[in-house]
Amino acid sequence: ITVRVQKSVWSIGKSSQDMVTVEKIGGTSMSKFHEVLKNIVLGGRQPDSPDLYNRILVVSAYNNVTNYLLEHKKTGEPGVYVKFVQGEEYREALDNLCTLLIEVNRSFADIKLNQEKADAFIENRISEAKDYLDNLASVMASGYVDRTSICLAAREILASIGEAHSAFNSVDILQAHGISATFVDLSASDDPEPLTIDERIHTEFEGIDFSKTLVVATGYAKGTEGIMRSFDRGYSEVTFSKIAVEVKATEAVIHKEFHLSSADPHIVGPSKSVPVGHTNYFIADQLADVGMEAIHPKASKPLELAGINIRIKNTFEPDHPGTLITKDFVGTECRVEIVSGSDRVVAIEIHDPMMVGEVGYDLRVMKVFKKHKISYILKSTAANCIMILIWENENVKGLLADMQAKFWQVVMKPVAVVCLLGTNMIVPGLLYKATKALAKENVNIVGLSQSMRQVNMQFVIERENYKQAIICLNDAMCFRGKEKEPKL
């Protein structure tokens, strides 16, 4: 497999790369690479067609692989990283993972993945990781080095394995189908050069003639600042964004297993999940704030500032234009475009009779939040109480204990948040219609927030009512039948 191509007569920044698009393929889609090959890579083109090129594919690890390497993103089930940190048998866990990844290789034999080469590649990466972790464990045992730094380095090493595996396999499959493909391994496991992430991306992409090869890049990028340390599990979207900015892409495309829709199809059903069609970066920010996985908050902002539009497409509906995210779009019709939210949040309420009229009380609260490195989703205030909504994670217990030691009365409650989003929602009666729909289903509103821009109306509700609220609000505010899909 070609890891780098020969330098061409032009470099990044010249006219040839003005046609380049950068496309991010998620883990669920990567596990169905047969469909990716047919719908994304080929998309009706012939293997010798020049239309195949001027594209960069940024790939995630296969589905659940990063969960096995680190910890399960949703359940917290420990992976190899947790075993390493806790001093458990991580080598055996890596062996088990290697067996699993070789089974993944077998699933692509029918689309010409070279089994011998693919197995040798992942076996070498796993062996390399064992050696690195053994050395880190020895250094950590000495007591001379800060344990936190060692553990973060281990997390970086492990995170890089999944994307390297999927990218290597993808290039091998493409080449077997007669497509000129180049593997850009941003994980750089054997490169000791201390480059930042941006420097590494610039170095690896400089000089590639995108008109002659289809580039497949790892969603993990090695850098001195540590992409996991800086962005944690959203790192592949950040790599995708940085590559798009570096090559001045005409468009940044995200391929997901579903459209960006009016509501989660897993909750409301595919028949009532209407593709959005067109929205703007302000809405993208709101989605990122409530954990919408397709758009990491640190990924969308550089693209917006660079004037690069994002298109979110469904891997399994290649002929559908998807949803275009641009800087200035505002819908011509006043309506709710998306119902989103999360049931993995908690509400912290600070009550103090002495709060009334006190200047700077919020500042004292926020200093405690900053100390624990916790940001909030929404804040709602009354005369003598403040409710703050935050993500439910391992830092919450420490924050709560600190808050209870500093303030008169502090309570915490597991809740859910449901948001109505739209580029044009400035219309009387929208709040009435939403609350009426919730009341009809006997859903109590614990808290409410909306800014003057009126693009995001947030309802804090009881956690057990989350799915019910999504369904009823989608029905009342968004669903109009498939014939009403926006056209681009």
Backbone torsions as a table, in degrees:
resi	resn	phi	psi	omega
1	ILE	NA	134.6	178.0
2	THR	-73.3	120.2	178.0
3	VAL	-87.4	-36.8	173.4
4	ARG	-136.7	153.1	177.4
5	VAL	-100.9	162.8	176.9
6	GLN	-63.0	141.3	-179.1
7	LYS	-58.1	133.8	177.9
8	SER	-92.7	179.7	-175.3
9	VAL	-80.2	-5.2	176.6
10	TRP	-127.2	161.4	-180.0
11	SER	-129.8	175.5	-177.1
12	ILE	-54.9	137.1	179.6
13	GLY	108.2	-13.3	-179.9
14	LYS	-95.5	175.5	-166.3
15	SER	-62.8	-30.4	-175.2
16	SER	-60.1	-31.5	-176.5
17	GLN	-88.7	6.5	178.7
18	ASP	-66.6	-18.1	-177.2
19	MET	-96.2	3.1	-171.4
20	VAL	-76.8	135.2	168.4
21	THR	-113.4	148.1	177.1
22	VAL	-113.1	130.1	-172.5
23	GLU	-127.0	125.0	-179.4
24	LYS	-98.2	129.3	179.3
25	ILE	-116.5	120.5	-176.5
26	GLY	-75.3	168.9	-174.3
27	GLY	-63.7	-40.2	179.2
28	THR	-63.3	-41.8	177.6
29	SER	-66.9	-40.6	-179.2
30	MET	-61.2	-34.0	178.8
31	SER	-68.9	-16.1	175.8
32	LYS	-113.2	55.2	-171.7
33	PHE	-65.0	-21.5	173.4
34	HIS	-56.0	-43.5	179.6
35	GLU	-72.5	-37.4	177.6
36	VAL	-61.1	-44.6	179.5
37	LEU	-60.1	-44.7	-176.4
38	LYS	-74.6	-44.9	-169.6
39	ASN	-92.8	-32.8	-175.7
40	ILE	-103.0	-54.2	-176.1
41	VAL	-67.8	-55.2	-179.4
42	LEU	-83.6	-55.5	177.8
43	GLY	54.2	40.1	-179.5
44	GLY	89.2	-5.3	179.6
45	ARG	-85.3	160.7	172.6
46	GLN	-87.7	151.7	-178.3
47	PRO	-58.0	-24.3	-179.7
48	ASP	-97.9	10.3	-177.8
49	SER	-77.0	134.7	176.8
50	PRO	-65.7	-18.2	179.1
51	ASP	-68.5	-12.4	177.6
52	LEU	-68.3	-23.4	-167.9
53	TYR	-100.0	-167.3	-171.0
54	ASN	58.2	36.4	177.4
55	ARG	-137.9	146.0	174.0
56	ILE	-121.8	122.8	177.1
57	LEU	-99.5	122.3	177.3
58	VAL	-106.4	117.2	-168.8
59	VAL	-111.0	143.9	172.6
60	SER	-86.8	169.7	171.9
61	ALA	-67.2	158.4	176.2
62	TYR	-59.6	157.0	-174.5
63	ASN	-50.8	127.8	176.2
64	ASN	75.6	-5.6	-177.5
65	VAL	-64.3	-43.2	179.0
66	THR	-66.4	-31.2	173.7
67	ASN	-61.3	-42.0	178.3
68	TYR	-68.1	-35.0	-178.1
69	LEU	-73.6	-38.4	-174.0
70	LEU	-111.1	-84.0	174.5
71	GLU	-163.4	156.8	-178.1
72	HIS	-66.5	130.0	-172.9
73	LYS	-61.6	-34.5	-175.1
74	LYS	-101.1	-40.2	-175.6
75	THR	-93.7	-19.0	-177.6
76	GLY	80.0	5.3	179.5
77	GLU	-56.1	129.4	-172.9
78	PRO	-66.8	140.8	173.8
79	GLY	-110.8	-160.5	-177.5
80	VAL	-60.0	-42.4	-178.1
81	TYR	-58.6	-45.8	-179.1
82	VAL	-62.9	-38.9	177.8
83	LYS	-63.0	-40.3	178.3
84	PHE	-63.6	-47.2	-178.1
85	VAL	-62.5	-37.4	-177.0
86	GLN	-88.0	4.8	177.5
87	GLY	72.8	24.2	179.1
88	GLU	-92.8	-178.2	-174.6
89	GLU	-77.0	91.4	-178.2
90	TYR	-84.0	-26.2	-178.9
91	ARG	-64.7	-43.7	177.8
92	GLU	-63.9	-37.9	177.8
93	ALA	-63.1	-37.9	176.9
94	LEU	-67.8	-37.6	176.4
95	ASP	-62.1	-43.4	178.7
96	ASN	-63.5	-39.3	177.9
97	LEU	-65.2	-40.5	179.1
98	CYS	-59.7	-42.5	176.8
99	THR	-59.7	-42.4	178.6
100	LEU	-63.3	-42.2	-177.8
101	LEU	-70.4	-31.5	174.7
102	ILE	-67.9	-35.5	173.9
103	GLU	-63.4	-37.0	175.2
104	VAL	-61.0	-43.0	177.3
105	ASN	-55.7	-41.1	-177.6
106	ARG	-62.8	-30.5	-177.9
107	SER	-69.5	-11.6	179.8
108	PHE	-111.1	11.7	179.4
109	ALA	-61.2	-36.3	-176.4
110	ASP	-73.6	-10.7	173.6
111	ILE	-112.5	28.8	166.2
112	LYS	76.6	24.1	172.1
113	LEU	-68.9	127.2	177.9
114	ASN	-70.0	105.5	-172.0
115	GLN	-63.6	-41.6	-178.3
116	GLU	-63.7	-47.1	180.0
117	LYS	-65.9	-42.4	-178.1
118	ALA	-65.2	-41.9	178.7
119	ASP	-64.4	-43.3	-179.0
120	ALA	-62.7	-38.7	-179.1
121	PHE	-62.7	-51.1	-175.2
122	ILE	-72.4	-33.9	176.7
123	GLU	-62.4	-39.9	178.1
124	ASN	-65.9	-41.9	179.8
125	ARG	-65.3	-39.6	178.8
126	ILE	-66.6	-43.0	178.5
127	SER	-61.7	-41.5	178.2
128	GLU	-62.3	-42.5	179.4
129	ALA	-63.7	-40.3	177.1
130	LYS	-57.9	-45.6	-179.5
131	ASP	-62.1	-44.8	179.3
132	TYR	-61.8	-45.5	-178.3
133	LEU	-66.6	-37.0	176.5
134	ASP	-59.8	-44.8	180.0
135	ASN	-65.4	-41.7	178.7
136	LEU	-64.3	-40.6	179.4
137	ALA	-62.5	-38.6	179.0
138	SER	-66.2	-43.2	178.5
139	VAL	-64.4	-42.7	-179.4
140	MET	-63.8	-36.7	-179.5
141	ALA	-68.2	-21.9	-178.5
142	SER	-70.1	-26.3	-179.3
143	GLY	81.8	3.8	-177.4
144	TYR	-89.2	-15.1	-174.2
145	VAL	-122.1	145.0	179.4
146	ASP	-59.0	126.0	-176.9
147	ARG	-61.0	-37.7	-177.6
148	THR	-59.6	-43.7	-179.2
149	SER	-64.2	-39.5	179.0
150	ILE	-64.2	-44.8	-179.2
151	CYS	-64.9	-38.1	178.0
152	LEU	-65.4	-38.3	176.8
153	ALA	-63.2	-41.4	178.0
154	ALA	-61.9	-39.4	-179.7
155	ARG	-63.7	-39.6	177.5
156	GLU	-63.3	-46.7	-178.2
157	ILE	-59.6	-46.5	-177.8
158	LEU	-69.0	-41.1	-177.9
159	ALA	-61.1	-31.4	-175.1
160	SER	-70.8	-21.5	-172.0
161	ILE	-65.3	-45.3	-174.2
162	GLY	-60.9	-47.2	-179.1
163	GLU	-69.2	-35.8	177.4
164	ALA	-62.0	-41.2	179.2
165	HIS	-62.4	-50.6	-176.1
166	SER	-68.9	-36.8	180.0
167	ALA	-68.9	-43.3	178.3
168	PHE	-59.3	-49.1	-179.9
169	ASN	-59.9	-41.9	-177.5
170	SER	-61.1	-44.5	-179.9
171	VAL	-64.8	-41.3	179.5
172	ASP	-61.5	-42.9	179.1
173	ILE	-64.6	-44.2	-179.1
174	LEU	-62.6	-44.1	179.8
175	GLN	-64.5	-34.7	177.8
176	ALA	-66.2	-21.1	177.7
177	HIS	-97.8	16.7	175.6
178	GLY	79.7	17.1	-179.4
179	ILE	-99.8	132.1	175.2
180	SER	-72.2	113.3	-176.1
181	ALA	-132.2	144.9	-178.4
182	THR	-124.7	129.6	178.0
183	PHE	-90.0	113.1	174.7
184	VAL	-103.9	103.4	-174.7
185	ASP	-92.5	90.2	-179.4
186	LEU	-74.3	-8.6	176.3
187	SER	-71.6	-24.1	170.5
188	ALA	43.0	50.7	-174.0
189	SER	-63.7	-26.2	-178.5
190	ASP	-107.5	16.1	-179.4
191	ASP	-107.6	112.6	-178.5
192	PRO	-81.9	-2.3	-176.3
193	GLU	-64.1	124.9	-177.7
194	PRO	-81.0	76.9	-179.0
195	LEU	-98.9	150.4	169.5
196	THR	-72.9	169.6	178.8
197	ILE	-60.9	-46.2	-179.8
198	ASP	-63.0	-40.3	178.4
199	GLU	-64.4	-40.9	-179.6
200	ARG	-64.9	-44.8	178.7
201	ILE	-60.4	-45.0	179.2
202	HIS	-60.5	-46.0	-178.2
203	THR	-63.3	-44.0	-175.9
204	GLU	-72.3	-29.8	-176.8
205	PHE	-96.3	-14.3	-177.4
206	GLU	-62.0	127.0	175.0
207	GLY	89.6	-6.3	179.0
208	ILE	-73.6	130.6	176.5
209	ASP	-89.6	96.8	-174.7
210	PHE	-65.9	-16.7	179.5
211	SER	-76.1	-10.1	-176.5
212	LYS	-117.7	-5.0	-179.1
213	THR	-150.5	145.7	175.2
214	LEU	-93.2	113.6	-175.8
215	VAL	-85.6	132.5	172.0
216	VAL	-117.3	116.1	-176.2
217	ALA	-113.5	148.8	177.7
218	THR	-71.0	141.5	175.7
219	GLY	-71.9	-16.6	174.4
220	TYR	-94.0	135.2	176.9
221	ALA	-127.7	123.4	-179.7
222	LYS	-76.0	137.8	178.1
223	GLY	-159.8	158.2	-176.9
224	THR	-63.5	-28.2	179.8
225	GLU	-80.1	-15.7	179.2
226	GLY	77.7	107.9	-176.6
227	ILE	-69.3	-31.7	176.3
228	MET	-71.5	-38.7	178.4
229	ARG	-63.5	-35.8	-176.3
230	SER	-85.4	-36.5	-170.8
231	PHE	-129.2	-9.0	-178.5
232	ASP	51.3	-132.7	-167.4
233	ARG	-73.1	-2.8	175.3
234	GLY	-92.8	16.1	-169.2
235	TYR	-64.2	-34.6	-176.2
236	SER	-67.1	-35.4	176.2
237	GLU	-67.1	-34.1	178.9
238	VAL	-69.3	-42.3	176.3
239	THR	-59.1	-46.6	177.4
240	PHE	-54.9	-46.0	-179.5
241	SER	-64.6	-45.3	-178.6
242	LYS	-64.0	-38.0	177.8
243	ILE	-65.4	-44.9	-179.9
244	ALA	-59.1	-41.7	178.4
245	VAL	-67.5	-41.9	-178.6
246	GLU	-60.4	-44.3	-176.3
247	VAL	-92.8	3.9	-179.9
248	LYS	55.6	54.6	-176.1
249	ALA	-62.1	148.1	176.1
250	THR	-75.3	-28.7	179.8
251	GLU	-157.5	146.8	176.3
252	ALA	-112.8	117.6	-173.4
253	VAL	-109.4	131.8	176.0
254	ILE	-112.6	119.2	178.8
255	HIS	-97.1	120.5	179.4
256	LYS	-122.4	170.9	178.7
257	GLU	-78.5	-12.3	175.6
258	PHE	-136.6	162.7	172.8
259	HIS	-69.4	159.2	162.6
260	LEU	-72.6	110.2	-166.9
261	SER	-122.9	175.4	-179.7
262	SER	-61.2	-28.5	177.9
263	ALA	-161.0	164.1	-179.0
264	ASP	-61.9	118.3	-179.0
265	PRO	-64.2	-22.6	176.2
266	HIS	-66.6	-24.8	-178.3
267	ILE	-96.9	-49.4	-173.7
268	VAL	-93.4	-12.2	-176.2
269	GLY	93.0	141.9	-178.0
270	PRO	-56.6	-33.0	-176.8
271	SER	-69.6	-19.9	180.0
272	LYS	-113.6	14.5	178.1
273	SER	-105.1	100.5	-171.4
274	VAL	-93.1	123.4	175.8
275	PRO	-54.5	137.3	-175.3
276	VAL	-69.3	-44.4	176.9
277	GLY	93.0	-54.7	-178.6
278	HIS	-155.9	133.5	174.9
279	THR	-152.4	-171.9	-176.7
280	ASN	-126.0	175.0	-176.2
281	TYR	-66.9	-26.4	178.4
282	PHE	-64.4	-39.9	176.3
283	ILE	-69.0	-37.2	177.2
284	ALA	-59.1	-39.3	176.9
285	ASP	-62.3	-42.1	-179.8
286	GLN	-64.3	-40.9	178.1
287	LEU	-62.8	-43.3	179.0
288	ALA	-62.0	-35.4	-176.9
289	ASP	-66.6	-25.5	178.2
290	VAL	-107.0	20.1	168.9
291	GLY	83.8	21.3	177.1
292	MET	-66.9	116.5	-165.5
293	GLU	-65.8	-26.6	-174.6
294	ALA	-70.0	-20.8	-173.1
295	ILE	-131.6	97.6	177.1
296	HIS	-73.7	137.5	-176.9
297	PRO	-58.9	-31.7	179.4
298	LYS	-83.7	-4.6	179.0
299	ALA	-96.2	-38.8	-174.6
300	SER	-74.2	-34.3	-174.0
301	LYS	-63.5	-46.7	177.4
302	PRO	-60.5	-35.2	178.5
303	LEU	-66.4	-42.4	178.3
304	GLU	-61.4	-46.3	-178.1
305	LEU	-65.9	-28.8	179.4
306	ALA	-86.2	-2.6	179.2
307	GLY	73.9	28.1	-179.7
308	ILE	-102.5	124.7	178.7
309	ASN	-78.1	149.9	174.9
310	ILE	-107.0	136.9	172.8
311	ARG	-121.8	125.5	177.9
312	ILE	-104.2	121.1	-175.6
313	LYS	-120.9	156.3	174.8
314	ASN	-91.0	118.9	-178.4
315	THR	-53.1	-34.6	-170.9
316	PHE	-97.1	4.4	171.7
317	GLU	-130.4	70.9	-171.5
318	PRO	-64.1	-23.6	-178.3
319	ASP	-83.1	-12.2	178.8
320	HIS	-80.1	134.0	-177.2
321	PRO	-68.0	-13.6	180.0
322	GLY	77.9	-153.4	179.9
323	THR	-120.4	127.6	-179.9
324	LEU	-97.8	129.6	177.8
325	ILE	-110.4	116.0	-179.0
326	THR	-123.6	172.7	-174.1
327	LYS	-74.0	-41.2	-167.1
328	ASP	-112.2	4.8	-175.2
329	PHE	-63.3	134.1	170.6
330	VAL	-134.5	127.0	-179.1
331	GLY	-61.0	144.4	179.9
332	THR	-76.4	-20.2	-178.3
333	GLU	-110.6	134.3	176.8
334	CYS	-71.4	114.4	-177.7
335	ARG	-166.2	163.3	171.2
336	VAL	-85.4	128.9	-178.4
337	GLU	-95.2	-35.2	-173.0
338	ILE	-140.9	138.4	167.8
339	VAL	-111.8	118.0	-176.7
340	SER	-136.2	-175.1	178.1
341	GLY	154.0	-162.5	-178.8
342	SER	-159.6	146.6	172.4
343	ASP	-109.5	23.8	178.7
344	ARG	-116.9	44.3	-179.3
345	VAL	-127.1	161.1	175.7
346	VAL	-130.8	149.0	176.8
347	ALA	-103.9	128.1	174.4
348	ILE	-109.2	125.0	179.9
349	GLU	-115.5	126.3	176.6
350	ILE	-105.1	121.0	179.0
351	HIS	-118.7	132.5	-179.9
352	ASP	-155.4	117.9	179.5
353	PRO	-60.2	-25.0	-178.5
354	MET	-85.3	-0.3	-178.6
355	MET	-69.8	-28.4	-172.0
356	VAL	-57.1	118.8	176.6
357	GLY	77.0	-2.3	-178.3
358	GLU	-76.4	123.6	178.3
359	VAL	-77.5	128.9	175.3
360	GLY	90.2	7.3	179.5
361	TYR	-62.1	-44.0	177.8
362	ASP	-57.9	-37.1	-178.7
363	LEU	-62.0	-40.4	178.3
364	ARG	-63.2	-39.4	178.0
365	VAL	-64.6	-45.7	-176.5
366	MET	-66.8	-28.5	177.0
367	LYS	-64.5	-35.4	177.1
368	VAL	-69.3	-39.7	177.2
369	PHE	-62.2	-42.5	179.8
370	LYS	-63.9	-40.2	178.7
371	LYS	-56.9	-38.6	-178.3
372	HIS	-93.7	5.7	176.6
373	LYS	56.9	47.0	-179.2
374	ILE	-120.6	126.7	174.0
375	SER	-99.8	164.4	-178.0
376	TYR	-116.3	159.0	179.8
377	ILE	-90.1	-45.1	176.4
378	LEU	-150.2	159.4	178.0
379	LYS	-137.3	131.2	-180.0
380	SER	-128.7	134.5	-174.7
381	THR	-125.3	153.4	170.5
382	ALA	-132.0	-172.7	-174.7
383	ALA	-58.2	-41.6	-174.2
384	ASN	-130.8	21.7	175.8
385	CYS	-150.6	153.7	178.0
386	ILE	-130.9	127.1	173.8
387	MET	-108.2	129.3	-178.9
388	ILE	-125.4	130.3	-179.6
389	LEU	-100.9	128.4	-178.2
390	ILE	-136.2	166.5	176.4
391	TRP	-72.2	144.5	176.6
392	GLU	-84.6	112.5	178.5
393	ASN	-152.2	-172.9	-173.1
394	GLU	-69.3	-14.7	-178.9
395	ASN	-84.2	-11.7	-171.9
396	VAL	-65.5	-40.8	-177.2
397	LYS	-61.7	-42.6	178.5
398	GLY	-65.0	-40.5	177.8
399	LEU	-62.4	-46.6	-177.6
400	LEU	-61.1	-44.6	-180.0
401	ALA	-62.0	-41.7	179.6
402	ASP	-65.9	-42.8	179.7
403	MET	-64.2	-43.4	-178.9
404	GLN	-65.5	-27.5	178.0
405	ALA	-77.1	-21.7	-172.7
406	LYS	-105.7	-21.7	-173.3
407	PHE	-124.5	160.7	-169.8
408	TRP	-59.8	-52.1	178.6
409	GLN	-146.1	124.3	-179.6
410	VAL	-132.5	126.5	177.0
411	VAL	-127.0	154.8	178.6
412	MET	-128.5	142.5	-178.1
413	LYS	-140.8	130.4	173.1
414	PRO	-67.5	127.9	-177.3
415	VAL	-140.3	-171.4	172.5
416	ALA	-133.6	160.0	175.4
417	VAL	-128.1	135.5	176.8
418	VAL	-122.8	132.6	-174.2
419	CYS	-121.4	138.4	169.9
420	LEU	-102.8	122.6	-174.5
421	LEU	-121.7	143.7	176.5
422	GLY	-173.9	148.3	179.7
423	THR	-76.0	-18.3	-179.5
424	ASN	-142.2	89.0	-179.1
425	MET	-122.3	17.8	-178.2
426	ILE	-84.5	84.3	-178.5
427	VAL	-148.2	132.8	178.3
428	PRO	-61.6	141.5	174.9
429	GLY	96.1	-7.5	-178.6
430	LEU	-64.8	-45.2	178.5
431	LEU	-62.9	-41.8	178.9
432	TYR	-59.8	-45.4	-178.3
433	LYS	-63.6	-40.2	-179.5
434	ALA	-68.4	-47.8	-178.8
435	THR	-66.5	-32.4	177.2
436	LYS	-64.5	-41.8	179.0
437	ALA	-63.9	-40.4	178.2
438	LEU	-68.2	-42.7	-179.3
439	ALA	-63.3	-36.3	179.9
440	LYS	-60.8	-31.1	179.1
441	GLU	-96.9	11.5	178.0
442	ASN	61.3	37.6	177.7
443	VAL	-98.1	116.2	-180.0
444	ASN	-81.7	139.8	178.2
445	ILE	-95.0	116.5	-178.7
446	VAL	-82.1	-35.5	-179.7
447	GLY	-155.5	162.1	-175.6
448	LEU	-146.6	141.8	178.7
449	SER	-147.7	140.2	173.2
450	GLN	-156.8	135.5	179.2
451	SER	-92.0	172.3	-177.9
452	MET	-65.0	-24.1	179.0
453	ARG	-68.4	-23.2	177.5
454	GLN	55.1	49.1	174.8
455	VAL	-114.8	-7.0	-176.8
456	ASN	-148.5	110.7	176.1
457	MET	-106.4	120.0	-172.0
458	GLN	-113.9	129.6	178.4
459	PHE	-116.0	123.7	172.5
460	VAL	-91.6	126.7	-175.1
461	ILE	-134.2	171.7	174.3
462	GLU	-63.4	140.4	-173.9
463	ARG	-59.7	-38.0	-176.5
464	GLU	-68.4	-12.8	-179.8
465	ASN	-96.1	5.4	-170.5
466	TYR	-58.9	-57.4	-176.9
467	LYS	-63.2	-39.5	178.5
468	GLN	-60.3	-40.5	179.7
469	ALA	-67.6	-42.4	178.0
470	ILE	-59.4	-45.9	-177.8
471	ILE	-63.0	-48.2	-175.4
472	CYS	-70.8	-35.5	178.6
473	LEU	-71.9	-36.8	176.0
474	ASN	-62.9	-43.4	178.5
475	ASP	-62.3	-44.2	-174.4
476	ALA	-78.1	-33.9	-169.0
477	MET	-108.7	-24.7	-170.5
478	CYS	-122.1	-44.0	-167.3
479	PHE	-70.1	125.6	-179.6
480	ARG	-134.0	5.6	-177.5
481	GLY	93.5	153.0	-175.5
482	LYS	-61.5	-25.6	-177.9
483	GLU	-68.7	-11.2	-178.1
484	LYS	-97.2	8.8	-178.5
485	GLU	-58.0	138.6	176.1
486	PRO	-66.1	146.2	178.1
487	LYS	-110.9	138.8	178.4
488	LEU	-99.8	NA	NA
